[in-house]
Amino acid sequence: MTYFKSIRRNLLEVLRDCGCEDAVRQPRGLIGIVPDKVKCDYYDWLNGSAEGINSFHGEYMRQYPWGRISAVALTETEFPKPVS
């Protein structure tokens, strides 16, 4: 079994055990998240919600090398300022 297939299987098992299997869609050859089925501060930020905007403080997935690139893009994006 490939590494990706193993991770995919593990993810789907965890989601099924939590009763959240509908949070992932799997059209043939693809896998993706169903945004309406998850609570995500990034999605909230993209939608311009006060909670999402207030939750971003310049850090984004620092444990991954690509997180720094994403953080720069998020910081430079012209979105509303935090709401008090």
Contacts in CASP RR format, 6 or more apart in sequence:
PFRMAT RR
TARGET T0000
AUTHOR 0000-0000-0000
METHOD contacts of the structure
MODEL  1
MTYFKSIRRNLLEVLRDCGCEDAVRQPRGLIGIVPDKVKCDYYDWLNGSA
EGINSFHGEYMRQYPWGRISAVALTETEFPKPVS
1 9 0 8 1.000
8 31 0 8 1.000
11 24 0 8 1.000
12 21 0 8 1.000
12 24 0 8 1.000
15 21 0 8 1.000
15 23 0 8 1.000
15 24 0 8 1.000
20 37 0 8 1.000
22 34 0 8 1.000
22 37 0 8 1.000
23 33 0 8 1.000
23 34 0 8 1.000
23 37 0 8 1.000
23 38 0 8 1.000
24 31 0 8 1.000
24 32 0 8 1.000
24 33 0 8 1.000
24 34 0 8 1.000
25 31 0 8 1.000
25 32 0 8 1.000
25 33 0 8 1.000
25 34 0 8 1.000
26 32 0 8 1.000
35 43 0 8 1.000
41 51 0 8 1.000
41 52 0 8 1.000
41 55 0 8 1.000
41 56 0 8 1.000
42 60 0 8 1.000
44 51 0 8 1.000
44 52 0 8 1.000
44 53 0 8 1.000
44 55 0 8 1.000
45 52 0 8 1.000
45 53 0 8 1.000
45 55 0 8 1.000
45 56 0 8 1.000
45 74 0 8 1.000
45 79 0 8 1.000
48 79 0 8 1.000
48 80 0 8 1.000
50 82 0 8 1.000
50 83 0 8 1.000
53 79 0 8 1.000
53 80 0 8 1.000
53 81 0 8 1.000
53 82 0 8 1.000
53 83 0 8 1.000
54 82 0 8 1.000
54 83 0 8 1.000
56 74 0 8 1.000
58 71 0 8 1.000
58 74 0 8 1.000
58 75 0 8 1.000
59 71 0 8 1.000
60 67 0 8 1.000
60 70 0 8 1.000
60 71 0 8 1.000
60 74 0 8 1.000
61 67 0 8 1.000
61 70 0 8 1.000
61 71 0 8 1.000
62 68 0 8 1.000
62 71 0 8 1.000
END
